[in-house]
Amino acid sequence: MANLWGGRFKESASDLMQQFNESFGIDKRLWYEDITGSIAHVTMLGQTGILLQEEADQLIGALKELRDDIQENPDLLTGDYEDIHSFVEAKMIEKLGDIGKKIHTARSRNDQVTVDMKLYVKKSLKDYQEAVQGLKQSFNEKGQQIDALMPAYTHLQRAQIVPFSYVLDAYVAMFERDWQKAQDAIDLLDENPLGAGALAGTTYPIDRQLTSDLLGFKQVQRNTLDAVSNRDFILDALQCFASIMVHMSRFAEEFIIYSSQEFAFVECSDNFATGSSMMPQKKNPDALELIRGKAGKVIGLMNSMYTIMKGLPLTYNKDMQEDKAIYFEAFDTTMACVTILTEVVRELIVHEDRLNETVHEGYLNATELADYLVRQGIPFRDAHSIVGQMVVYAIEQNKQLHQLTLDEMKQFEEKIEDSVYQSLEPDYIKQQGIKKEMLK
């Protein structure tokens, strides 16, 4: 196995240790970032005179050629290498001989892997933000297509009447925060660790601002000990993924319930449902159930990373090698869930007639009746009590509030007039108060 160390050792590591230590199978995913970081580093070495400009130019040319070759044929990322860094360096040595051996001048794998991961996380978070925008759009578009009222719930008990679109908009509000969290994570990570070396910098006259500019970082990461041991940017990104997975899981749970025959509010399209191998009548919302299940995985991955980092002394420790497998799996899982939920909602079948039926049941207009009494000059706490008694009476009479006669209502409060019935109509309710905002 090709590695970047060994001079201090009398014997080679055992095959078992080399296999256990190897990370190329995972971190080869960072090939583009590793080559990009190396090009910036070598450019800086040439401009500062640490390498001859001719040597730097040859290395840059070879790195760009390797980048183009891998883009054309990703299968080149194979072989017996310890990690992506040793792969790239070995390719430079194969092509340029002794000049290739100079690529690692004034650099350590510690600052190299950190810059690779920062570049990758920054790019992946931007891809994630784009996917979240698409998710928000699908929710907004579906809401605009549906003109139906429905019950909103507290404690999974019918509470008040809202437009169906307003329920979807609640999740849009969550996704807007998720997008912003990703932006905050990008802003926090935007510091260049390259030049920190193994932990305490280098005696070479490097120019860290130059590599920062070349790599698109806002500034240099000032403390080199922190630069090589920092994985907060991965934790922050994992928090972003865990957050949206929680939000998508809540939606999945809610709409799994709504798709049951007991509710029959919605139905997943055939494209995003499955059946039963035994029961012919079944249509299962498996896409939503998988999202709900995968949320637990992503939360667990975030917790794994926190657990790894919680006891590590400064600076770099090999435990941190686990960050890449954790991050890649969490990112891939989250993106898959965002992508499929976007399509599930886009094709969601909404039973508008069923929704509109439900708003006439369950005493959903009780709060509006209390508000009516307040407008008649009754203190709210008294109005609340009166309506509660009216609900008990209506249940006993097997009626809804709007089905009570005026005489029945007046048993509880003489100030009630015919105008009360308008206040109890769903179409009137949706035009009042905050519901005006719902319809904008």
RODO-2510 file (C-alpha; in nm, 4 decimals, decimal comma):
residues 440
     n   res          X          Y          Z
     1     m     0,0000     0,0000     0,0000
     2     a     0,1337     0,3423    -0,0990
     3     n     0,1612     0,5765     0,1998
     4     l     0,3139     0,9124     0,2861
     5     w     0,5151     0,8011     0,5869
     6     g     0,7426     0,5183     0,6942
     7     g     1,0942     0,6592     0,7319
     8     r     1,0790     0,6452     1,1101
     9     f     0,9730     0,2772     1,1085
    10     k     1,1995    -0,0287     1,0887
    11     e     0,9176    -0,2564     0,9788
    12     s     0,6052    -0,2094     0,7728
    13     a     0,2633    -0,2137     0,9323
    14     s     0,0890    -0,5491     0,9130
    15     d    -0,1568    -0,6133     0,6344
    16     l    -0,4308    -0,6161     0,8941
    17     m    -0,3281    -0,2714     1,0256
    18     q    -0,2978    -0,1309     0,6753
    19     q    -0,6471    -0,2504     0,5878
    20     f    -0,7836    -0,1131     0,9147
    21     n    -0,6099     0,2216     0,8609
    22     e    -0,7014     0,2615     0,4928
    23     s    -0,9645     0,5212     0,4032
    24     f    -0,9238     0,5468     0,0256
    25     g    -1,2422     0,3489    -0,0334
    26     i    -1,4336     0,6300     0,1375
    27     d    -1,2356     0,9507     0,0951
    28     k    -1,1703     0,9047    -0,2772
    29     r    -1,4982     1,0911    -0,3012
    30     l    -1,2880     1,3996    -0,2184
    31     w    -1,0739     1,3668    -0,5284
    32     y    -1,1896     1,6923    -0,6861
    33     e    -1,1419     1,8897    -0,3659
    34     d    -0,8009     1,7326    -0,3027
    35     i    -0,6779     1,8227    -0,6491
    36     t    -0,8295     2,1720    -0,6234
    37     g    -0,6589     2,2305    -0,2892
    38     s    -0,3318     2,0973    -0,4259
    39     i    -0,3459     2,3304    -0,7254
    40     a    -0,3938     2,6288    -0,4937
    41     h    -0,1147     2,5095    -0,2642
    42     v     0,1323     2,4566    -0,5492
    43     t     0,0370     2,7912    -0,7042
    44     m     0,1249     2,9547    -0,3741
    45     l     0,4533     2,7592    -0,3484
    46     g     0,5533     2,8892    -0,6906
    47     q     0,4552     3,2507    -0,6273
    48     t     0,6393     3,2622    -0,2932
    49     g     0,9530     3,1066    -0,4420
    50     i     0,9356     2,7977    -0,2218
    51     l     0,9276     2,5996    -0,5449
    52     l     1,0765     2,7094    -0,8744
    53     q     0,8014     2,8503    -1,0934
    54     e     0,8837     2,5906    -1,3583
    55     e     0,8325     2,3128    -1,1015
    56     a     0,5056     2,4646    -0,9850
    57     d     0,3842     2,4957    -1,3436
    58     q     0,4611     2,1301    -1,4136
    59     l     0,2788     2,0187    -1,1000
    60     i    -0,0230     2,2366    -1,1771
    61     g    -0,0377     2,0985    -1,5302
    62     a    -0,0171     1,7408    -1,4051
    63     l    -0,2860     1,8039    -1,1416
    64     k    -0,5224     1,9535    -1,3983
    65     e    -0,4569     1,6619    -1,6319
    66     l    -0,5350     1,4164    -1,3497
    67     r    -0,8530     1,6077    -1,2704
    68     d    -0,9673     1,5916    -1,6316
    69     d    -0,8820     1,2214    -1,6579
    70     i    -1,0876     1,1326    -1,3500
    71     q    -1,3797     1,3423    -1,4679
    72     e    -1,3746     1,1462    -1,7913
    73     n    -1,3159     0,8082    -1,6246
    74     p    -1,3970     0,7836    -1,2499
    75     d    -1,2777     0,4226    -1,2526
    76     l    -0,9244     0,5611    -1,2322
    77     l    -0,9907     0,6032    -0,8589
    78     t    -0,8757     0,2520    -0,7780
    79     g    -0,5624     0,0964    -0,6378
    80     d    -0,3783     0,0123    -0,3179
    81     y    -0,3601     0,3562    -0,1562
    82     e    -0,3947     0,4663     0,2037
    83     d    -0,6127     0,7662     0,1202
    84     i    -0,6967     1,0156    -0,1525
    85     h    -0,3936     1,2295    -0,0606
    86     s    -0,1467     0,9456    -0,1194
    87     f    -0,3277     0,8607    -0,4440
    88     v    -0,2853     1,2124    -0,5838
    89     e     0,0768     1,2408    -0,4707
    90     a     0,1602     0,8998    -0,6153
    91     k     0,0158     1,0055    -0,9504
    92     m     0,2318     1,3193    -0,9456
    93     i     0,5431     1,1136    -0,8731
    94     e     0,4558     0,8656    -1,1497
    95     k     0,4274     1,1523    -1,3978
    96     l     0,6969     1,3964    -1,2794
    97     g     0,9428     1,1940    -1,0736
    98     d     1,1293     1,3993    -0,8126
    99     i     0,9272     1,7109    -0,8912
   100     g     0,6142     1,5173    -0,7949
   101     k     0,7671     1,4515    -0,4544
   102     k     0,7706     1,8253    -0,3858
   103     i     0,3909     1,8670    -0,3933
   104     h     0,3623     1,8154    -0,0186
   105     t     0,6159     2,0847     0,0716
   106     a     0,4893     2,3079     0,3574
   107     r     0,1762     2,0971     0,3966
   108     s     0,0451     1,8149     0,6162
   109     r    -0,2345     1,5730     0,5612
   110     n    -0,3924     1,7348     0,8671
   111     d    -0,4527     2,0725     0,7017
   112     q    -0,4978     1,9027     0,3641
   113     v    -0,7890     1,6817     0,4727
   114     t    -0,9525     1,9677     0,6588
   115     v    -0,9455     2,1934     0,3549
   116     d    -1,0744     1,9069     0,1401
   117     m    -1,3672     1,8499     0,3734
   118     k    -1,4434     2,2203     0,4053
   119     l    -1,4563     2,2564     0,0286
   120     y    -1,6752     1,9475    -0,0001
   121     v    -1,9120     2,0475     0,2813
   122     k    -1,9442     2,3991     0,1410
   123     k    -2,0333     2,2671    -0,2041
   124     s    -2,2675     2,0001    -0,0714
   125     l    -2,4536     2,2493     0,1470
   126     k    -2,5126     2,4674    -0,1582
   127     d    -2,6482     2,1646    -0,3450
   128     y    -2,8650     2,0924    -0,0418
   129     q    -2,9977     2,4501    -0,0390
   130     e    -3,0957     2,4163    -0,4036
   131     a    -3,2823     2,0943    -0,3256
   132     v    -3,4614     2,2607    -0,0333
   133     q    -3,5736     2,5388    -0,2660
   134     g    -3,7267     2,2761    -0,4925
   135     l    -3,8983     2,1155    -0,1941
   136     k    -4,0479     2,4483    -0,0886
   137     q    -4,1685     2,5096    -0,4430
   138     s    -4,3497     2,1755    -0,4571
   139     f    -4,5299     2,2524    -0,1297
   140     n    -4,6249     2,6014    -0,2466
   141     e    -4,7493     2,4791    -0,5841
   142     k    -4,9597     2,2047    -0,4270
   143     g    -5,1102     2,4543    -0,1846
   144     q    -5,2065     2,6856    -0,4710
   145     q    -5,3842     2,3997    -0,6475
   146     i    -5,6083     2,3050    -0,3528
   147     d    -5,9017     2,5196    -0,2411
   148     a    -6,0289     2,3260     0,0576
   149     l    -6,0721     2,3748     0,4295
   150     m    -5,9742     2,1179     0,6889
   151     p    -5,9413     2,0734     1,0632
   152     a    -5,6167     2,1756     1,2278
   153     y    -5,5276     1,9681     1,5302
   154     t    -5,3785     1,9954     1,8757
   155     h    -5,3142     1,6711     2,0653
   156     l    -5,4412     1,5076     1,7434
   157     q    -5,7867     1,6368     1,8361
   158     r    -5,9784     1,8635     1,6020
   159     a    -5,9154     2,2233     1,6989
   160     q    -5,9906     2,4926     1,4398
   161     i    -6,0627     2,5366     1,0707
   162     v    -5,7762     2,6246     0,8365
   163     p    -5,7173     2,6051     0,4605
   164     f    -5,5321     2,2918     0,3497
   165     s    -5,2741     2,5199     0,1900
   166     y    -5,1967     2,6699     0,5286
   167     v    -5,0951     2,3305     0,6639
   168     l    -4,8501     2,2929     0,3767
   169     d    -4,7283     2,6467     0,4379
   170     a    -4,6355     2,5526     0,7953
   171     y    -4,3813     2,3103     0,6529
   172     v    -4,2597     2,5702     0,4043
   173     a    -4,1838     2,7915     0,7051
   174     m    -3,9778     2,5077     0,8547
   175     f    -3,7908     2,4533     0,5285
   176     e    -3,7126     2,8248     0,5080
   177     r    -3,5389     2,7977     0,8446
   178     d    -3,3583     2,4857     0,7234
   179     w    -3,2275     2,6774     0,4220
   180     q    -3,1055     2,9584     0,6470
   181     k    -2,9357     2,7152     0,8855
   182     a    -2,7360     2,5832     0,5913
   183     q    -2,6385     2,9373     0,4968
   184     d    -2,5270     3,0036     0,8528
   185     a    -2,3191     2,6853     0,8441
   186     i    -2,1550     2,7950     0,5180
   187     d    -2,0738     3,1355     0,6645
   188     l    -1,9183     2,9788     0,9749
   189     l    -1,6984     2,7322     0,7872
   190     d    -1,5688     2,9896     0,5386
   191     e    -1,2153     3,0028     0,6822
   192     n    -0,9082     2,8521     0,5180
   193     p    -0,7193     2,5928     0,7276
   194     l    -0,4550     2,5329     0,4613
   195     g    -0,1122     2,6374     0,5876
   196     a    -0,1751     2,5151     0,9411
   197     g     0,0487     2,2200     0,8641
   198     a     0,0346     1,9302     1,1049
   199     l    -0,0687     2,1651     1,3857
   200     a     0,1728     2,4571     1,4306
   201     g     0,2182     2,5968     1,0826
   202     t     0,5465     2,5856     0,8929
   203     t     0,8750     2,7705     0,8788
   204     y     0,8356     2,8198     0,5041
   205     p     0,7314     3,1713     0,3981
   206     i     0,3885     3,0621     0,2785
   207     d     0,1064     3,2988     0,1811
   208     r    -0,2160     3,1731     0,3417
   209     q    -0,4164     3,4672     0,2135
   210     l    -0,3286     3,3683    -0,1421
   211     t    -0,4569     3,0129    -0,0986
   212     s    -0,7673     3,1541     0,0723
   213     d    -0,8350     3,3731    -0,2298
   214     l    -0,7680     3,0908    -0,4753
   215     l    -1,0026     2,8526    -0,2918
   216     g    -1,2766     3,1082    -0,2349
   217     f    -1,2564     3,1282     0,1439
   218     k    -1,3537     3,4554     0,3079
   219     q    -1,0545     3,4550     0,5423
   220     v    -0,7684     3,2584     0,6930
   221     q    -0,8418     3,0397     0,9941
   222     r    -0,6248     3,2166     1,2486
   223     n    -0,5404     2,9463     1,5070
   224     t    -0,3555     2,6548     1,3494
   225     l    -0,4264     2,4176     1,6391
   226     d    -0,7962     2,4783     1,5919
   227     a    -0,7662     2,4630     1,2126
   228     v    -0,6511     2,1009     1,1993
   229     s    -0,8713     1,9729     1,4841
   230     n    -1,1896     2,1626     1,3991
   231     r    -1,4854     1,9527     1,2863
   232     d    -1,7529     2,1990     1,3961
   233     f    -1,8351     2,2637     1,0317
   234     i    -1,9272     1,8973     0,9896
   235     l    -2,1312     1,9013     1,3092
   236     d    -2,3091     2,2156     1,1901
   237     a    -2,3911     2,0557     0,8553
   238     l    -2,5118     1,7387     1,0261
   239     q    -2,7384     1,9549     1,2423
   240     c    -2,8837     2,1036     0,9234
   241     f    -2,9569     1,7571     0,7907
   242     a    -3,1013     1,6345     1,1203
   243     s    -3,3237     1,9429     1,1386
   244     i    -3,4822     1,9005     0,7966
   245     m    -3,5131     1,5264     0,8490
   246     v    -3,7124     1,5975     1,1663
   247     h    -3,9352     1,8362     0,9719
   248     m    -3,9840     1,5914     0,6862
   249     s    -4,0485     1,3109     0,9323
   250     r    -4,3186     1,5168     1,1032
   251     f    -4,4805     1,5769     0,7665
   252     a    -4,4506     1,2079     0,6821
   253     e    -4,6148     1,1039     1,0095
   254     e    -4,8966     1,3532     0,9669
   255     f    -4,9729     1,2600     0,6075
   256     i    -4,9427     0,8879     0,6752
   257     i    -5,2262     0,9426     0,9227
   258     y    -5,4165     1,1590     0,6737
   259     s    -5,3843     0,8881     0,4077
   260     s    -5,5403     0,6212     0,6295
   261     q    -5,8964     0,5183     0,5512
   262     e    -6,0060     0,6575     0,8865
   263     f    -5,9069     1,0060     0,7658
   264     a    -5,8991     0,9687     0,3847
   265     f    -5,7787     1,3270     0,3401
   266     v    -5,4978     1,2463     0,0961
   267     e    -5,3489     0,9635    -0,1038
   268     c    -5,0011     0,9042    -0,2408
   269     s    -4,9884     0,8624    -0,6157
   270     d    -4,9172     0,5151    -0,7509
   271     n    -4,5642     0,6304    -0,8300
   272     f    -4,4843     0,6691    -0,4604
   273     a    -4,6831     0,3907    -0,2959
   274     t    -4,6431     0,0144    -0,2719
   275     g    -4,8741    -0,2805    -0,2148
   276     s    -4,8874    -0,5935    -0,0073
   277     s    -4,7598    -0,9365    -0,1096
   278     m    -5,0608    -1,0909     0,0665
   279     m    -5,3413    -0,8345     0,0856
   280     p    -5,4549    -0,7231    -0,2610
   281     q    -5,6405    -0,4131    -0,1429
   282     k    -5,3431    -0,2448     0,0232
   283     k    -5,1867     0,0811    -0,0947
   284     n    -4,9107     0,1752     0,1457
   285     p    -4,7440     0,5198     0,1768
   286     d    -4,3991     0,3614     0,1868
   287     a    -4,2130     0,6669     0,0581
   288     l    -4,3332     0,8624     0,3607
   289     e    -4,2607     0,5752     0,5969
   290     l    -3,9059     0,5466     0,4665
   291     i    -3,8493     0,9183     0,5199
   292     r    -3,9748     0,8793     0,8757
   293     g    -3,7385     0,5864     0,9311
   294     k    -3,4357     0,7479     0,7695
   295     a    -3,4762     1,0527     0,9943
   296     g    -3,3659     0,8325     1,2813
   297     k    -3,0563     0,7293     1,0874
   298     v    -2,9495     1,0877     1,0170
   299     i    -3,0088     1,1944     1,3773
   300     g    -2,8010     0,8944     1,4844
   301     l    -2,5178     0,9907     1,2490
   302     m    -2,5134     1,3415     1,3939
   303     n    -2,4995     1,1975     1,7444
   304     s    -2,2170     0,9646     1,6378
   305     m    -2,0073     1,2598     1,5261
   306     y    -2,0713     1,4458     1,8484
   307     t    -1,9726     1,1373     2,0446
   308     i    -1,6488     1,1016     1,8480
   309     m    -1,5489     1,4638     1,9058
   310     k    -1,6511     1,5058     2,2685
   311     g    -1,3346     1,3622     2,4254
   312     l    -1,0601     1,4466     2,1763
   313     p    -0,7634     1,6538     2,2957
   314     l    -0,5915     1,8982     2,0634
   315     t    -0,5066     1,8569     1,7875
   316     y    -0,5627     1,5948     1,5187
   317     n    -0,6570     1,2414     1,6232
   318     k    -0,7268     0,9483     1,3935
   319     d    -1,0779     0,9207     1,5364
   320     m    -1,1623     1,2116     1,3072
   321     q    -1,1180     0,9883     1,0046
   322     e    -1,4699     0,8637     1,0761
   323     d    -1,6113     1,2071     0,9903
   324     k    -1,6163     1,1397     0,6181
   325     a    -1,8182     0,8168     0,6272
   326     i    -2,0644     0,9806     0,8655
   327     y    -2,0983     1,2972     0,6604
   328     f    -2,1324     1,1272     0,3247
   329     e    -2,4045     0,8920     0,4480
   330     a    -2,5969     1,1701     0,6219
   331     f    -2,5758     1,3963     0,3158
   332     d    -2,6763     1,1230     0,0724
   333     t    -2,9673     1,0111     0,2881
   334     t    -3,0955     1,3649     0,3405
   335     m    -3,0721     1,4554    -0,0263
   336     a    -3,2537     1,1375    -0,1254
   337     c    -3,5346     1,2177     0,1180
   338     v    -3,5631     1,5810     0,0059
   339     t    -3,5741     1,4701    -0,3564
   340     i    -3,8411     1,2057    -0,3107
   341     l    -4,0593     1,4187    -0,0822
   342     t    -4,0532     1,6917    -0,3463
   343     e    -4,2092     1,4479    -0,5926
   344     v    -4,4439     1,2863    -0,3394
   345     v    -4,5998     1,6262    -0,2654
   346     r    -4,6071     1,7257    -0,6304
   347     e    -4,8151     1,4173    -0,7109
   348     l    -5,0112     1,4034    -0,3851
   349     i    -5,3817     1,3309    -0,4374
   350     v    -5,5943     1,5527    -0,2126
   351     h    -5,9573     1,4550    -0,1479
   352     e    -6,1033     1,8049    -0,1287
   353     d    -6,4650     1,6937    -0,0825
   354     r    -6,3664     1,4842     0,2164
   355     l    -6,1703     1,7736     0,3664
   356     n    -6,4589     2,0146     0,3258
   357     e    -6,6942     1,7661     0,4914
   358     t    -6,4832     1,7502     0,8051
   359     v    -6,5071     2,1198     0,8896
   360     h    -6,8744     2,0795     0,9768
   361     e    -6,7941     1,8233     1,2460
   362     g    -6,5997     1,8160     1,5693
   363     y    -6,7110     2,1573     1,7070
   364     l    -6,4344     2,3315     1,5153
   365     n    -6,6215     2,6613     1,5381
   366     a    -6,6259     2,6660     1,9187
   367     t    -6,3482     2,9253     1,9424
   368     e    -6,5269     3,1473     1,6914
   369     l    -6,8456     3,1177     1,8978
   370     a    -6,6545     3,2323     2,2038
   371     d    -6,5133     3,5228     2,0027
   372     y    -6,8685     3,6107     1,8959
   373     l    -6,9740     3,6287     2,2600
   374     v    -6,6779     3,8549     2,3359
   375     r    -6,7971     4,0889     2,0612
   376     q    -7,1333     4,0911     2,2416
   377     g    -6,9616     4,2315     2,5501
   378     i    -6,8976     3,9105     2,7460
   379     p    -6,5487     3,8645     2,9015
   380     f    -6,3537     3,5943     2,7208
   381     r    -6,3139     3,3682     3,0218
   382     d    -6,6900     3,3722     3,0746
   383     a    -6,7462     3,3200     2,7018
   384     h    -6,5103     3,0244     2,7079
   385     s    -6,7086     2,8639     2,9892
   386     i    -7,0434     2,9278     2,8208
   387     v    -6,9323     2,7699     2,4944
   388     g    -6,7903     2,4728     2,6802
   389     q    -7,1331     2,4125     2,8329
   390     m    -7,2940     2,4515     2,4911
   391     v    -7,0589     2,1884     2,3473
   392     v    -7,1594     1,9442     2,6225
   393     y    -7,5250     2,0111     2,5445
   394     a    -7,4700     1,9714     2,1685
   395     i    -7,2953     1,6372     2,2205
   396     e    -7,5891     1,5185     2,4284
   397     q    -7,8301     1,6293     2,1536
   398     n    -7,6113     1,4739     1,8829
   399     k    -7,5835     1,8107     1,7100
   400     q    -7,3068     2,0426     1,5961
   401     l    -7,2982     2,3977     1,7338
   402     h    -7,4316     2,5522     1,4140
   403     q    -7,7222     2,3060     1,4249
   404     l    -7,8500     2,4340     1,7590
   405     t    -8,1593     2,6533     1,7378
   406     l    -8,1461     3,0104     1,8568
   407     d    -8,3695     2,9190     2,1512
   408     e    -8,1295     2,6399     2,2476
   409     m    -7,8375     2,8806     2,2360
   410     k    -8,0184     3,1447     2,4389
   411     q    -8,0516     2,8943     2,7232
   412     f    -7,6834     2,9606     2,7810
   413     e    -7,6610     3,3323     2,6963
   414     e    -7,9386     3,5797     2,6181
   415     k    -7,7100     3,8076     2,4181
   416     i    -7,6848     3,5558     2,1350
   417     e    -7,8672     3,6790     1,8215
   418     d    -7,9359     3,5443     1,4704
   419     s    -7,6062     3,6919     1,3563
   420     v    -7,4299     3,4119     1,5440
   421     y    -7,4898     3,1688     1,2577
   422     q    -7,2785     3,3706     1,0176
   423     s    -6,9926     3,3594     1,2671
   424     l    -7,0118     2,9798     1,2712
   425     e    -6,9948     2,9311     0,8936
   426     p    -6,6594     2,7852     0,7715
   427     d    -6,6392     3,0254     0,4766
   428     y    -6,6894     3,3199     0,7115
   429     i    -6,4386     3,1854     0,9626
   430     k    -6,1642     3,1520     0,7034
   431     q    -6,1960     3,5191     0,6137
   432     q    -6,1407     3,6372     0,9703
   433     g    -5,8307     3,7203     1,1704
   434     i    -5,5138     3,5365     1,0845
   435     k    -5,6986     3,3431     0,8168
   436     k    -5,6803     3,6504     0,5962
   437     e    -5,3054     3,5957     0,5997
   438     m    -5,3517     3,2296     0,5127
   439     l    -5,5194     3,3190     0,1862
   440     k    -5,2608     3,5675     0,0628
***
